[in-house]
Amino acid sequence: REHCDAIVNPTSSSMCPDGGLDSHLHNAMGQFYTDQVVAIHKDKNHDACPVGQSRIFISKFDPDKADPRYVINTAGPTYNEEE
């Protein structure tokens, strides 16, 4: 663990955790963070964080000194061999 102001989270454009670092961060940050992400997902549905854009969230309601203050969700392009 390092002290930092923010963590950048690679996510899908729907921001639904689908394994990897995204799921780990939801578990580590807890319900406060997840509730924020779910609220945006419900409002925007599958376009909650379009590719190339970011959404910033408060990491925890009551973080300790070792926790980052923010999580920045960023959706990158998905590559496959067909493209």
The 8 nearest C-alpha neighbors of each residue, nearest first, counted from 0:
[[1, 2, 65, 66, 3, 67, 64, 6],
 [2, 0, 3, 65, 66, 67, 4, 64],
 [1, 3, 65, 67, 0, 66, 4, 64],
 [4, 2, 67, 5, 1, 6, 66, 68],
 [3, 5, 67, 68, 69, 2, 6, 66],
 [6, 4, 69, 67, 70, 3, 68, 7],
 [5, 7, 70, 71, 8, 69, 67, 4],
 [8, 6, 71, 70, 72, 5, 9, 73],
 [7, 9, 72, 71, 10, 73, 6, 21],
 [10, 8, 73, 74, 72, 7, 21, 75],
 [11, 9, 74, 14, 73, 8, 72, 21],
 [10, 12, 14, 74, 13, 15, 9, 75],
 [11, 13, 48, 49, 14, 74, 46, 47],
 [12, 14, 45, 47, 11, 15, 46, 40],
 [15, 13, 11, 12, 10, 16, 47, 48],
 [16, 14, 13, 17, 11, 10, 40, 37],
 [17, 15, 22, 21, 18, 14, 10, 25],
 [18, 16, 15, 22, 21, 19, 11, 10],
 [19, 17, 22, 16, 21, 20, 23, 15],
 [18, 20, 21, 22, 23, 17, 16, 24],
 [19, 21, 23, 22, 24, 18, 8, 9],
 [20, 22, 16, 24, 23, 19, 18, 10],
 [23, 21, 18, 16, 25, 24, 20, 19],
 [22, 24, 20, 26, 21, 25, 27, 19],
 [25, 23, 27, 21, 26, 22, 28, 20],
 [24, 26, 22, 28, 23, 27, 29, 33],
 [27, 25, 23, 24, 29, 28, 22, 30],
 [26, 28, 24, 25, 29, 23, 22, 30],
 [29, 27, 25, 26, 24, 58, 59, 32],
 [30, 28, 26, 27, 31, 32, 25, 33],
 [29, 31, 33, 32, 34, 28, 25, 26],
 [32, 30, 34, 33, 29, 59, 60, 35],
 [33, 31, 35, 34, 30, 58, 29, 28],
 [32, 34, 30, 36, 35, 31, 25, 37],
 [35, 33, 37, 31, 32, 36, 30, 38],
 [36, 34, 38, 32, 33, 37, 39, 31],
 [35, 37, 33, 39, 38, 34, 40, 32],
 [36, 38, 40, 34, 39, 35, 41, 33],
 [39, 37, 35, 41, 36, 40, 34, 42],
 [40, 38, 42, 36, 41, 37, 43, 47],
 [39, 41, 44, 37, 47, 43, 42, 38],
 [42, 40, 44, 38, 39, 43, 37, 47],
 [41, 43, 39, 40, 44, 38, 47, 37],
 [42, 44, 47, 40, 46, 41, 39, 45],
 [45, 43, 40, 41, 46, 47, 42, 13],
 [46, 44, 13, 47, 12, 43, 40, 14],
 [45, 47, 48, 49, 43, 44, 12, 13],
 [48, 46, 43, 13, 40, 45, 44, 12],
 [47, 49, 12, 46, 52, 74, 53, 13],
 [50, 48, 12, 46, 52, 51, 47, 74],
 [51, 49, 74, 75, 52, 76, 12, 48],
 [50, 52, 75, 74, 49, 53, 73, 76],
 [53, 51, 50, 49, 73, 48, 74, 54],
 [54, 52, 73, 72, 48, 71, 55, 74],
 [53, 55, 72, 71, 73, 48, 56, 52],
 [54, 56, 71, 70, 72, 53, 69, 57],
 [57, 55, 70, 69, 58, 71, 54, 32],
 [56, 58, 69, 59, 68, 70, 32, 55],
 [59, 57, 69, 68, 32, 70, 28, 56],
 [60, 58, 62, 61, 31, 57, 28, 32],
 [59, 61, 31, 62, 58, 57, 32, 30],
 [60, 62, 59, 63, 58, 31, 66, 68],
 [63, 61, 59, 66, 60, 64, 68, 58],
 [62, 64, 65, 66, 61, 67, 59, 68],
 [63, 65, 66, 62, 2, 67, 68, 61],
 [66, 64, 2, 63, 67, 1, 0, 62],
 [67, 65, 63, 64, 62, 68, 2, 3],
 [68, 66, 4, 5, 3, 69, 58, 65],
 [67, 69, 4, 58, 5, 57, 66, 59],
 [70, 68, 5, 57, 58, 56, 67, 4],
 [71, 69, 6, 56, 5, 58, 55, 7],
 [70, 72, 55, 7, 54, 8, 6, 56],
 [73, 71, 8, 54, 53, 7, 9, 10],
 [72, 74, 53, 9, 10, 52, 8, 71],
 [75, 73, 50, 10, 11, 12, 9, 51],
 [74, 76, 50, 51, 73, 77, 9, 11],
 [75, 77, 50, 78, 74, 51, 11, 12],
 [78, 76, 75, 79, 11, 50, 74, 82],
 [77, 79, 76, 80, 82, 81, 75, 50],
 [78, 80, 81, 82, 77, 76, 75, 11],
 [79, 81, 82, 78, 77, 76, 75, 11],
 [82, 80, 79, 78, 77, 76, 75, 50],
 [81, 80, 79, 78, 77, 76, 75, 50]]
